[in-house]
Amino acid sequence: MTTVTSTMTIPTQTIHFAAPSSSSSSSSSCHRLTLPSHGQLQAWVQRPHAITKCTIADMYAMQTLVPSEVDPESYTIRDVFLHGQWPCRMVEIVAWVAGVDYKESYMIVTLDDGDGKHVLPLILRFRELEKAEHSAHTMTHRRDPSAAAMNETETSGSKFFMPKKDRKALRKAAALEEIKYADKLSFAKHRTPTFEQVDVRVGDTVRIIGRVEEKQRKRADLCLERIRQVVVAEGLGGSLSVVDPDEQYDHAQMCAELWATTYTRHFEIPAVPLPTMPSSPVKIPDRSDSLDASSEIGDLAEDEVDFKLRDPSKLRPSQLTESTFRQYLLDYVNQELLSSLYECADLQASVSATFPEYRDLRTTRLDKGKGRSDRAFQSSTRDNLSATPAEILEGSVKREPMSLSRAKHTSSIASFTLEALLKVPHLGELARLVVDSETRREEKRRRIRLRDGQARPRDLEVERERLRRGRGAKDWKLTEEERQSKMLRLASWVIRSAAEDGQVVQVSLQDPSASDMSDDDVPVKRKRVHSYGYLPTPPELILPLVIGIVQNEQMARKKLFLKKTDPRRGHGMFLEEIVGTLQRCGTDGRWERVREWVIKDAIALGVTKGKLRQEGRGWWVVSA
């Protein structure tokens, strides 16, 4: 939770809710204004539409709203304020950080928006990582020493006549277990809480959204004064984020426009319509209409507003790490792949050319005979495009070879290679910054080891290698060739780690000239040059494979007689079955590391698109 506090004294001017009366006189510190009732304003200021964009000076100049039936001096609950004629409680301020002071569980941040009159001191409380709480579950499920001793006695073979030596050993073990449990319980109760520090530095521009509060306190001369503070709490709809410095000018311009058009006008609570879900997904107007309406990937819809990552040149040195580069790279490949899927004229053909497994799933069909088999998925034939898997289903119909035009189809879904990724401007720039930053940190650590007399053999070898190349012993900067090599190694590490987590799969890229060779020229075809690219695994790409797997199992299940004791009876294809089948998909093992959550997201997308339906604890394909 984040708390923002200001210590500026607030004037005592207040405004009543009720309409003014001709017989009542208003003092210099209190006047009346026609506004909705107290309850209506309390409900209004809780809405997100009531968040007021303002400056620090505007926040201090806001007037307090007080019900007409109470005395303004005795009214303590001051939670509705007036900015011009606009009632509000939540404010949005953009300013730059003028000072920071770290404490154990919080930090003090001073904000300044450049008006030359006001500053806003903030108390930014760190979020607690773990709470020290006493668990009743541990109390009820801890081991009972006496019961453990009885169980060990019963299993020892001497239930009624235990030797004295064994009884003493059991009592000693029970006493030691009690002591260990008491120590653990005491540690859990008195553990020092740990907090997650926030990386906010002097010069950063931040945007805060918080709640305005007004309190009363005594000064040193025992006189009362009112102070106003802004509380930013995650649970109250508040936030604090670092933004681009140019947004401060945009925010100031927006505040001026809203003051002229909205905040000075007569206020009436606007009617906010309830959000309604569209009856069907919105189609992309510029996409090709050649897709079949029943295609499982033909009704993809664009996301609303893509989250844009920060410019790499504006990242702090502490953020220039391998993890940051991985986040940027995965975000880029996901966005590019989704754009390719949206713009494809023939998505099914492109996915089939990229993944032979998908083509096999669509071309393999079962006949209407009485054959039985529990296996509904076969291995792909990556090298021979016209070959078919071995027939394993009794009574099944053999597939016809693919047409030549379909076999020669090249996918319009472009995969990503390491070299191509590093040629992307922002990825190449970020990789260069990460490599230089890591080299700088490693050189600093090496010099510290040399200074402390803890040098490693590699530390001394680095200096000798620099001298051998005609460079200075302390010339640690990389040459362009060394930098490019490290950048390629960084991209390779990111792809490898993402593949181990199931977020990226490898696809085979064949020599384009190989598609023009005849089938009779077998020795030449075996010499085809293979390179590899990589694709992310968003739900939009996994959904066609999931639908093919489920559809094959659904057709095979019709030929089976399931007993009442069969766990599959009355259920669709289980999630575990889908995951296991996809992991065995193909001959190159690209899906072996796919995670269960990837399949869950694809199934959820299929249900949303109306392609899959849940039956029992499993799923089936919706019939056309």
C-alpha positions as CSV (number, residue, x, y, z in Angstrom):
1,M,0.0,0.0,0.0
2,T,1.2,3.5,-0.8
3,T,0.4,6.5,1.3
4,V,0.9,10.2,0.3
5,T,0.9,12.9,3.0
6,S,1.1,16.7,2.7
7,T,1.6,19.0,5.6
8,M,0.4,22.3,4.1
9,T,-2.2,24.2,6.2
10,I,-5.6,24.4,4.6
11,P,-7.9,27.5,4.8
12,T,-11.2,27.1,6.8
13,Q,-13.5,28.0,3.9
14,T,-16.3,25.4,3.5
15,I,-19.4,25.0,1.3
16,H,-22.8,23.7,2.4
17,F,-24.7,21.2,0.3
18,A,-28.1,22.9,0.6
19,A,-29.4,25.7,-1.6
20,P,-28.9,29.3,-0.3
21,S,-31.8,30.9,1.6
22,S,-32.6,34.6,1.4
23,S,-33.1,34.9,5.2
24,S,-29.8,33.3,6.1
25,S,-26.6,35.2,6.2
26,S,-23.4,33.6,5.1
27,S,-20.1,34.3,6.8
28,S,-16.8,35.1,5.2
29,S,-15.6,31.5,5.8
30,C,-18.7,29.7,4.7
31,H,-21.2,30.1,1.8
32,R,-23.9,27.9,0.3
33,L,-24.1,26.2,-3.1
34,T,-26.8,24.2,-4.8
35,L,-25.6,20.6,-5.2
36,P,-27.1,17.1,-5.0
37,S,-27.7,15.5,-1.7
38,H,-24.9,14.2,0.5
39,G,-25.7,10.6,-0.2
40,Q,-25.7,11.1,-4.0
41,L,-22.3,12.9,-3.8
42,Q,-20.9,10.1,-1.6
43,A,-21.8,7.6,-4.3
44,W,-20.6,9.8,-7.1
45,V,-17.1,10.5,-5.8
46,Q,-16.5,6.7,-5.6
47,R,-16.8,6.3,-9.3
48,P,-13.8,6.2,-11.6
49,H,-15.4,9.0,-13.6
50,A,-15.0,11.3,-10.7
51,I,-11.2,11.2,-10.7
52,T,-10.1,14.8,-11.0
53,K,-7.0,15.8,-13.0
54,C,-5.3,18.7,-11.2
55,T,-2.1,20.2,-10.1
56,I,-0.6,20.3,-6.6
57,A,-1.8,23.9,-6.2
58,D,-5.3,22.9,-7.3
59,M,-5.4,20.2,-4.7
60,Y,-4.5,22.6,-1.9
61,A,-7.1,25.2,-3.2
62,M,-10.0,22.8,-3.2
63,Q,-12.9,23.7,-0.9
64,T,-14.5,21.3,1.6
65,L,-18.1,20.3,1.3
66,V,-20.1,20.2,4.5
67,P,-23.8,19.2,5.0
68,S,-26.0,22.2,5.8
69,E,-27.4,20.8,9.0
70,V,-24.0,20.6,10.8
71,D,-21.6,23.2,12.1
72,P,-18.5,23.4,9.8
73,E,-16.1,23.7,12.7
74,S,-17.4,20.5,14.4
75,Y,-17.7,18.5,11.2
76,T,-14.8,16.0,11.3
77,I,-15.6,13.7,8.3
78,R,-14.3,15.8,5.5
79,D,-14.2,13.4,2.5
80,V,-15.9,15.4,-0.3
81,F,-14.2,18.3,-1.9
82,L,-15.0,20.9,-4.6
83,H,-12.7,21.7,-7.5
84,G,-14.4,24.7,-9.1
85,Q,-17.9,23.3,-9.2
86,W,-16.8,19.6,-9.6
87,P,-17.2,17.4,-6.5
88,C,-14.4,14.9,-6.1
89,R,-12.4,12.8,-3.7
90,M,-9.8,11.1,-6.0
91,V,-7.2,13.2,-7.8
92,E,-4.6,12.6,-10.5
93,I,-1.4,14.5,-10.3
94,V,1.8,14.3,-12.5
95,A,5.0,15.7,-11.1
96,W,8.7,15.0,-10.9
97,V,10.5,13.6,-7.9
98,A,12.5,16.3,-6.1
99,G,13.8,14.2,-3.2
100,V,13.7,10.7,-1.7
101,D,14.5,9.3,1.8
102,Y,14.5,5.6,2.3
103,K,13.3,4.1,5.6
104,E,12.8,0.5,6.8
105,S,9.2,0.1,5.8
106,Y,8.5,3.3,3.8
107,M,10.2,6.1,1.9
108,I,9.5,9.8,1.8
109,V,9.2,11.3,-1.7
110,T,8.9,15.0,-2.4
111,L,7.0,15.9,-5.5
112,D,7.2,19.2,-7.4
113,D,5.1,20.1,-10.5
114,G,7.1,23.2,-11.3
115,D,4.7,26.0,-10.2
116,G,7.3,27.5,-7.9
117,K,4.9,27.7,-4.9
118,H,4.0,24.2,-3.7
119,V,5.6,20.8,-3.1
120,L,3.9,17.6,-2.1
121,P,5.7,15.4,0.5
122,L,4.8,11.7,0.0
123,I,5.1,8.8,2.4
124,L,5.4,5.8,0.2
125,R,4.8,2.7,2.3
126,F,6.3,-0.5,0.9
127,R,4.2,-3.6,0.3
128,E,4.8,-6.3,2.9
129,L,5.9,-9.5,1.2
130,E,5.0,-12.0,3.9
131,K,2.7,-11.5,6.9
132,A,3.6,-13.0,10.2
133,E,0.4,-14.7,11.3
134,H,-0.4,-17.7,13.5
135,S,-1.8,-20.5,11.5
136,A,-4.7,-22.4,13.1
137,H,-4.2,-25.1,10.5
138,T,-0.7,-25.9,11.9
139,M,-2.1,-26.2,15.4
140,T,-4.8,-28.7,14.4
141,H,-2.5,-30.7,12.1
142,R,0.7,-30.9,14.1
143,R,1.9,-34.3,15.1
144,D,0.7,-35.6,18.5
145,P,3.8,-37.1,20.2
146,S,1.7,-39.5,22.3
147,A,-0.2,-40.8,19.3
148,A,3.1,-41.2,17.4
149,A,4.6,-43.2,20.2
150,M,1.5,-45.4,20.3
151,N,1.7,-46.0,16.6
152,E,5.4,-46.9,16.7
153,T,4.6,-49.2,19.6
154,E,1.9,-51.1,17.8
155,T,4.1,-51.6,14.7
156,S,7.2,-52.6,16.7
157,G,5.7,-56.0,17.6
158,S,5.7,-55.5,21.4
159,K,2.4,-53.9,22.0
160,F,2.0,-54.8,25.7
161,F,5.5,-55.3,26.9
162,M,7.8,-52.5,25.7
163,P,11.3,-52.5,27.2
164,K,12.2,-49.6,29.5
165,K,14.9,-48.5,27.1
166,D,12.5,-48.1,24.3
167,R,10.0,-46.2,26.4
168,K,12.7,-43.7,27.4
169,A,13.7,-43.2,23.8
170,L,10.1,-42.6,22.7
171,R,9.6,-40.0,25.5
172,K,12.8,-38.2,24.5
173,A,11.9,-38.1,20.9
174,A,8.4,-36.7,21.8
175,A,10.0,-34.0,24.0
176,L,12.4,-33.0,21.2
177,E,9.6,-32.7,18.7
178,E,7.6,-30.5,21.1
179,I,10.6,-28.2,21.5
180,K,11.1,-27.9,17.8
181,Y,7.4,-27.1,17.2
182,A,7.4,-24.5,19.9
183,D,10.5,-22.8,18.4
184,K,8.9,-22.7,14.9
185,L,5.7,-21.3,16.3
186,S,7.6,-18.6,18.2
187,F,9.5,-17.7,15.1
188,A,6.3,-17.4,13.1
189,K,4.8,-15.1,15.7
190,H,7.7,-12.8,16.1
191,R,9.2,-12.8,12.6
192,T,10.4,-9.5,11.4
193,P,8.2,-8.6,8.3
194,T,10.0,-8.0,5.0
195,F,9.0,-5.3,2.5
196,E,9.3,-4.8,-1.2
197,Q,11.1,-1.6,-1.9
198,V,10.0,0.7,-4.7
199,D,12.6,2.0,-7.2
200,V,11.8,5.7,-7.4
201,R,14.7,8.1,-7.9
202,V,15.2,11.8,-8.0
203,G,14.4,13.2,-11.4
204,D,11.7,10.6,-12.2
205,T,8.3,11.8,-13.4
206,V,5.5,10.0,-11.6
207,R,1.7,9.9,-12.0
208,I,-0.3,9.4,-8.8
209,I,-4.0,8.7,-8.3
210,G,-5.1,9.0,-4.7
211,R,-7.7,10.1,-2.3
212,V,-7.8,13.5,-0.7
213,E,-8.3,13.6,3.1
214,E,-8.4,16.5,5.5
215,K,-7.5,16.3,9.2
216,Q,-7.2,18.5,12.2
217,R,-4.1,18.8,14.5
218,K,-2.6,21.0,17.2
219,R,0.3,23.2,16.6
220,A,3.1,24.0,19.1
221,D,1.1,27.0,20.4
222,L,-1.9,24.7,21.1
223,C,-3.9,26.2,18.3
224,L,-5.8,24.0,15.9
225,E,-5.1,23.8,12.2
226,R,-6.3,21.7,9.3
227,I,-3.9,19.8,7.0
228,R,-4.7,18.1,3.8
229,Q,-3.2,14.8,2.6
230,V,-3.5,12.5,-0.4
231,V,-3.6,8.8,0.3
232,V,-2.6,6.5,-2.5
233,A,-3.6,2.9,-1.6
234,E,-3.8,-0.1,-3.9
235,G,-7.0,-1.2,-2.2
236,L,-8.7,2.2,-2.7
237,G,-8.2,2.5,-6.4
238,G,-4.9,4.5,-6.1
239,S,-1.7,4.0,-8.0
240,L,1.8,5.4,-8.4
241,S,3.8,4.8,-11.6
242,V,6.8,6.3,-13.4
243,V,5.9,8.0,-16.7
244,D,7.6,9.8,-19.5
245,P,8.6,13.4,-18.6
246,D,6.6,14.8,-21.6
247,E,3.4,13.6,-19.9
248,Q,3.8,16.4,-17.3
249,Y,3.2,19.0,-20.0
250,D,0.3,17.0,-21.5
251,H,-1.2,16.7,-18.0
252,A,-1.0,20.4,-17.4
253,Q,-2.6,21.2,-20.7
254,M,-5.4,18.7,-19.9
255,C,-6.0,20.3,-16.5
256,A,-6.4,23.7,-18.1
257,E,-8.8,22.3,-20.7
258,L,-10.9,20.5,-18.1
259,W,-11.0,23.6,-15.9
260,A,-12.4,25.7,-18.8
261,T,-14.9,23.1,-20.1
262,T,-15.9,20.9,-17.1
263,Y,-14.8,21.9,-13.7
264,T,-16.3,25.5,-13.8
265,R,-19.7,24.5,-15.2
266,H,-22.8,23.8,-13.2
267,F,-22.5,20.2,-11.9
268,E,-25.0,17.5,-12.4
269,I,-24.4,13.8,-11.8
270,P,-24.0,12.2,-15.2
271,A,-25.7,8.9,-15.9
272,V,-23.1,6.3,-16.4
273,P,-24.4,3.4,-18.5
274,L,-23.7,-0.1,-17.3
275,P,-21.1,-2.0,-19.4
276,T,-22.7,-4.6,-21.7
277,M,-20.9,-7.5,-23.4
278,P,-21.2,-7.7,-27.2
279,S,-23.4,-10.5,-28.4
280,S,-20.7,-11.6,-30.9
281,P,-17.0,-10.8,-31.4
282,V,-16.2,-7.8,-33.4
283,K,-14.8,-8.6,-36.8
284,I,-11.8,-6.8,-38.2
285,P,-13.0,-4.8,-41.2
286,D,-9.8,-4.9,-43.2
287,R,-9.2,-8.6,-42.9
288,S,-9.7,-10.9,-45.9
289,D,-13.2,-12.3,-46.3
290,S,-12.0,-15.5,-47.9
291,L,-12.0,-17.3,-44.5
292,D,-14.7,-19.9,-43.9
293,A,-17.2,-18.9,-41.2
294,S,-16.7,-22.2,-39.5
295,S,-12.9,-21.9,-39.3
296,E,-11.6,-22.2,-35.7
297,I,-9.3,-19.3,-36.3
298,G,-11.4,-17.2,-38.6
299,D,-13.1,-15.1,-35.9
300,L,-10.1,-13.7,-34.2
301,A,-10.7,-10.2,-32.7
302,E,-8.1,-7.6,-32.1
303,D,-7.2,-6.7,-28.5
304,E,-8.3,-3.4,-27.2
305,V,-5.2,-1.3,-26.4
306,D,-1.8,-2.9,-26.4
307,F,0.4,-2.1,-23.4
308,K,3.5,-0.4,-24.6
309,L,6.7,-1.0,-22.9
310,R,9.0,1.9,-21.9
311,D,11.6,3.1,-24.4
312,P,14.9,1.1,-23.8
313,S,16.9,4.3,-23.7
314,K,14.9,5.5,-20.7
315,L,15.4,2.4,-18.6
316,R,17.5,2.7,-15.4
317,P,20.8,0.8,-15.1
318,S,19.3,-1.5,-12.6
319,Q,16.6,-2.5,-15.2
320,L,19.1,-3.4,-17.9
321,T,19.1,-7.2,-17.2
322,E,18.5,-10.4,-19.1
323,S,15.0,-10.6,-17.7
324,T,14.1,-7.2,-19.0
325,F,15.3,-8.2,-22.5
326,R,13.3,-11.4,-22.3
327,Q,10.2,-9.4,-21.5
328,Y,10.7,-7.1,-24.4
329,L,11.5,-9.9,-26.8
330,L,8.5,-12.0,-25.9
331,D,6.2,-9.0,-26.1
332,Y,7.5,-8.2,-29.6
333,V,7.1,-11.7,-31.0
334,N,3.7,-12.1,-29.5
335,Q,2.4,-8.8,-31.0
336,E,4.0,-9.6,-34.4
337,L,2.5,-13.1,-34.5
338,L,-1.0,-11.9,-33.6
339,S,-0.7,-9.3,-36.4
340,S,0.3,-12.0,-38.9
341,L,-2.7,-14.1,-37.8
342,Y,-5.1,-11.3,-38.3
343,E,-3.7,-10.4,-41.7
344,C,-3.5,-13.9,-43.1
345,A,-5.6,-14.5,-46.2
346,D,-5.6,-18.3,-45.6
347,L,-4.9,-19.0,-42.0
348,Q,-5.6,-22.7,-42.1
349,A,-3.1,-23.2,-45.0
350,S,-0.5,-21.1,-43.2
351,V,-0.8,-23.0,-40.0
352,S,-0.7,-26.3,-41.9
353,A,2.5,-25.2,-43.7
354,T,4.1,-24.1,-40.4
355,F,3.0,-27.1,-38.3
356,P,2.6,-30.4,-40.2
357,E,0.8,-31.8,-37.2
358,Y,-2.1,-29.5,-37.9
359,R,-2.4,-30.7,-41.5
360,D,-2.5,-34.3,-40.3
361,L,-5.2,-33.5,-37.8
362,R,-7.4,-31.9,-40.5
363,T,-6.8,-34.6,-43.2
364,T,-7.1,-37.7,-41.0
365,R,-10.7,-38.7,-40.8
366,L,-12.3,-41.9,-39.4
367,D,-14.9,-43.8,-41.4
368,K,-18.4,-44.7,-40.1
369,G,-17.6,-48.4,-39.4
370,K,-17.2,-50.2,-36.1
371,G,-13.5,-49.9,-35.6
372,R,-12.2,-49.3,-32.1
373,S,-9.0,-47.6,-30.9
374,D,-8.0,-45.5,-28.0
375,R,-5.4,-43.6,-30.1
376,A,-6.8,-40.7,-32.1
377,F,-3.6,-38.8,-32.9
378,Q,-0.8,-39.9,-35.1
379,S,2.8,-38.6,-35.7
380,S,3.4,-36.0,-38.4
381,T,5.5,-36.5,-41.5
382,R,7.7,-33.5,-41.7
383,D,10.0,-34.3,-44.5
384,N,7.6,-36.1,-46.9
385,L,4.6,-33.9,-47.4
386,S,2.6,-36.4,-49.3
387,A,3.2,-39.3,-47.0
388,T,0.6,-40.6,-44.6
389,P,1.1,-42.0,-41.1
390,A,0.8,-45.8,-40.7
391,E,-2.8,-47.0,-40.4
392,I,-3.6,-48.0,-36.8
393,L,-7.3,-47.8,-36.8
394,E,-9.3,-50.9,-37.8
395,G,-11.6,-50.1,-40.6
396,S,-10.4,-46.6,-41.2
397,V,-10.2,-45.0,-44.6
398,K,-6.8,-44.2,-46.0
399,R,-6.1,-40.6,-46.8
400,E,-5.6,-39.3,-50.3
401,P,-2.3,-37.5,-51.1
402,M,-2.4,-33.7,-50.9
403,S,-2.6,-31.7,-54.0
404,L,0.6,-30.3,-55.4
405,S,-0.5,-26.7,-54.8
406,R,-1.3,-27.4,-51.2
407,A,2.0,-29.2,-50.7
408,K,3.9,-26.3,-52.1
409,H,2.1,-23.7,-50.0
410,T,4.5,-21.6,-48.0
411,S,3.3,-20.2,-44.7
412,S,2.6,-16.5,-44.4
413,I,3.2,-16.8,-40.7
414,A,6.8,-15.6,-40.5
415,S,8.9,-17.2,-37.7
416,F,11.6,-15.4,-35.9
417,T,15.4,-16.1,-36.0
418,L,18.0,-14.7,-33.7
419,E,19.6,-12.5,-36.3
420,A,16.2,-11.1,-37.4
421,L,15.3,-10.3,-33.8
422,L,18.5,-8.4,-33.1
423,K,17.8,-6.3,-36.3
424,V,14.6,-4.9,-34.7
425,P,15.5,-1.4,-33.7
426,H,14.3,-1.4,-30.1
427,L,15.4,-5.0,-29.4
428,G,18.8,-4.3,-30.9
429,E,19.2,-1.2,-28.8
430,L,18.1,-2.9,-25.6
431,A,20.4,-5.9,-26.2
432,R,23.3,-3.5,-26.7
433,L,22.5,-1.6,-23.5
434,V,22.1,-4.9,-21.5
435,V,25.4,-6.3,-22.8
436,D,27.3,-3.0,-22.0
437,S,25.7,-2.7,-18.6
438,E,26.5,-6.4,-17.7
439,T,30.1,-5.9,-18.9
440,R,30.4,-2.8,-16.8
441,R,29.1,-4.6,-13.7
442,E,31.4,-7.6,-14.3
443,E,34.4,-5.3,-14.6
444,K,33.5,-3.6,-11.4
445,R,33.2,-6.9,-9.6
446,R,36.6,-8.0,-11.1
447,R,38.3,-4.9,-9.8
448,I,36.9,-5.4,-6.3
449,R,38.2,-8.9,-6.2
450,L,41.7,-7.7,-7.3
451,R,41.6,-5.0,-4.7
452,D,40.6,-7.4,-1.9
453,G,43.2,-10.0,-2.9
454,Q,40.5,-12.5,-4.0
455,A,41.4,-12.5,-7.7
456,R,40.5,-15.6,-9.8
457,P,42.7,-17.0,-12.5
458,R,40.3,-15.6,-15.1
459,D,40.6,-12.1,-13.6
460,L,44.3,-12.0,-14.3
461,E,43.9,-13.7,-17.7
462,V,41.6,-10.9,-18.8
463,E,44.3,-8.2,-18.3
464,R,46.9,-10.3,-20.1
465,E,44.5,-10.9,-23.0
466,R,43.9,-7.1,-23.3
467,L,47.6,-6.4,-23.3
468,R,48.1,-9.1,-25.9
469,R,45.6,-7.3,-28.2
470,G,47.3,-4.0,-27.8
471,R,44.8,-2.5,-25.4
472,G,45.2,-1.1,-21.9
473,A,44.8,-3.3,-18.8
474,K,41.8,-1.2,-17.7
475,D,40.3,-0.8,-21.1
476,W,37.2,-2.9,-20.5
477,K,35.0,-1.5,-23.2
478,L,33.8,-4.0,-25.8
479,T,34.7,-3.9,-29.5
480,E,31.8,-4.1,-32.0
481,E,32.6,-7.7,-32.8
482,E,32.6,-8.7,-29.1
483,R,29.4,-6.8,-28.5
484,Q,27.6,-8.5,-31.4
485,S,28.8,-11.9,-30.2
486,K,27.4,-11.2,-26.7
487,M,24.2,-9.9,-28.1
488,L,23.6,-13.0,-30.1
489,R,24.4,-15.1,-27.0
490,L,21.9,-13.1,-25.0
491,A,19.2,-13.6,-27.5
492,S,20.0,-17.3,-27.6
493,W,19.7,-17.6,-23.8
494,V,16.3,-15.8,-23.9
495,I,14.9,-18.1,-26.6
496,R,16.3,-21.2,-24.8
497,S,14.8,-20.2,-21.4
498,A,11.5,-19.3,-23.0
499,A,11.4,-22.7,-24.8
500,E,12.1,-24.5,-21.5
501,D,9.0,-22.7,-20.0
502,G,6.9,-23.6,-23.0
503,Q,6.5,-20.1,-24.2
504,V,8.3,-20.6,-27.5
505,V,8.4,-23.5,-30.0
506,Q,10.9,-24.2,-32.7
507,V,9.9,-24.5,-36.4
508,S,11.9,-25.8,-39.3
509,L,12.7,-23.4,-42.1
510,Q,13.6,-25.2,-45.4
511,D,15.5,-23.9,-48.3
512,P,13.0,-22.2,-50.7
513,S,14.6,-23.9,-53.7
514,A,13.9,-27.3,-52.3
515,S,10.2,-26.9,-53.1
516,D,10.9,-26.8,-56.8
517,M,12.7,-30.2,-56.8
518,S,10.9,-33.3,-58.1
519,D,10.0,-36.2,-55.9
520,D,12.3,-38.5,-58.0
521,D,15.4,-36.5,-57.1
522,V,15.7,-38.1,-53.7
523,P,19.5,-37.7,-53.1
524,V,19.2,-34.0,-53.9
525,K,16.2,-33.5,-51.6
526,R,18.1,-35.1,-48.7
527,K,20.6,-32.3,-49.0
528,R,18.1,-29.6,-48.3
529,V,19.4,-26.9,-46.0
530,H,17.5,-26.6,-42.8
531,S,17.5,-23.6,-40.5
532,Y,15.3,-23.0,-37.5
533,G,13.0,-20.2,-36.4
534,Y,10.9,-19.7,-33.3
535,L,7.3,-18.8,-32.6
536,P,5.5,-17.9,-29.4
537,T,2.5,-19.9,-28.1
538,P,-0.4,-17.5,-27.7
539,P,-3.9,-19.1,-27.4
540,E,-4.8,-18.0,-30.9
541,L,-2.0,-20.2,-32.4
542,I,-2.7,-23.2,-30.0
543,L,-6.4,-23.2,-30.5
544,P,-6.4,-24.9,-34.0
545,L,-4.3,-27.8,-32.7
546,V,-6.5,-28.2,-29.6
547,I,-9.6,-28.3,-31.8
548,G,-8.1,-30.9,-34.1
549,I,-7.0,-33.1,-31.1
550,V,-10.4,-32.8,-29.5
551,Q,-12.3,-33.4,-32.8
552,N,-10.3,-36.6,-33.5
553,E,-10.9,-37.9,-30.0
554,Q,-14.6,-37.0,-30.3
555,M,-14.9,-39.0,-33.6
556,A,-13.0,-41.9,-32.2
557,R,-15.1,-41.9,-29.0
558,K,-18.2,-42.6,-31.1
559,K,-16.8,-46.0,-32.1
560,L,-16.2,-47.0,-28.6
561,F,-18.5,-48.6,-26.1
562,L,-17.7,-47.1,-22.7
563,K,-18.6,-49.1,-19.6
564,K,-20.3,-47.5,-16.7
565,T,-17.1,-47.8,-14.7
566,D,-15.1,-46.0,-17.5
567,P,-14.0,-42.5,-16.1
568,R,-14.5,-41.1,-19.6
569,R,-18.2,-41.9,-19.7
570,G,-20.3,-38.8,-19.7
571,H,-17.3,-36.5,-20.0
572,G,-15.5,-34.8,-22.9
573,M,-11.7,-35.0,-23.5
574,F,-9.9,-34.1,-20.3
575,L,-7.4,-31.4,-20.0
576,E,-4.7,-33.9,-19.1
577,E,-5.4,-35.9,-22.2
578,I,-5.2,-32.8,-24.4
579,V,-1.9,-31.8,-22.9
580,G,-0.4,-35.3,-23.2
581,T,-1.5,-35.7,-26.8
582,L,-0.1,-32.3,-27.8
583,Q,3.2,-33.1,-26.1
584,R,3.5,-36.2,-28.2
585,C,2.6,-34.3,-31.3
586,G,5.0,-34.5,-34.3
587,T,8.4,-36.0,-34.8
588,D,10.7,-33.2,-33.7
589,G,9.4,-32.9,-30.1
590,R,8.6,-29.2,-30.4
591,W,5.6,-29.5,-28.1
592,E,7.2,-31.6,-25.3
593,R,7.6,-28.7,-23.0
594,V,4.2,-27.0,-23.5
595,R,2.6,-26.1,-20.2
596,E,-0.9,-26.9,-19.0
597,W,-1.7,-23.2,-18.6
598,V,-1.1,-22.6,-22.3
599,I,-3.7,-25.3,-23.1
600,K,-6.1,-23.8,-20.5
601,D,-5.9,-20.4,-22.2
602,A,-6.5,-21.9,-25.6
603,I,-9.5,-23.8,-24.3
604,A,-10.9,-20.7,-22.7
605,L,-10.5,-18.8,-26.0
606,G,-12.3,-21.7,-27.8
607,V,-15.2,-21.6,-25.4
608,T,-15.4,-17.8,-25.8
609,K,-15.4,-18.1,-29.6
610,G,-18.1,-20.8,-29.5
611,K,-15.8,-23.5,-30.9
612,L,-15.6,-25.7,-27.8
613,R,-18.2,-26.7,-25.3
614,Q,-17.8,-28.2,-21.9
615,E,-19.3,-31.6,-21.1
616,G,-18.8,-32.9,-17.7
617,R,-15.1,-32.4,-16.7
618,G,-14.0,-32.3,-20.4
619,W,-14.5,-30.5,-23.7
620,W,-15.9,-31.4,-27.1
621,V,-16.0,-29.4,-30.4
622,V,-19.2,-27.6,-31.1
623,S,-21.0,-29.1,-34.1
624,A,-21.6,-26.8,-37.0
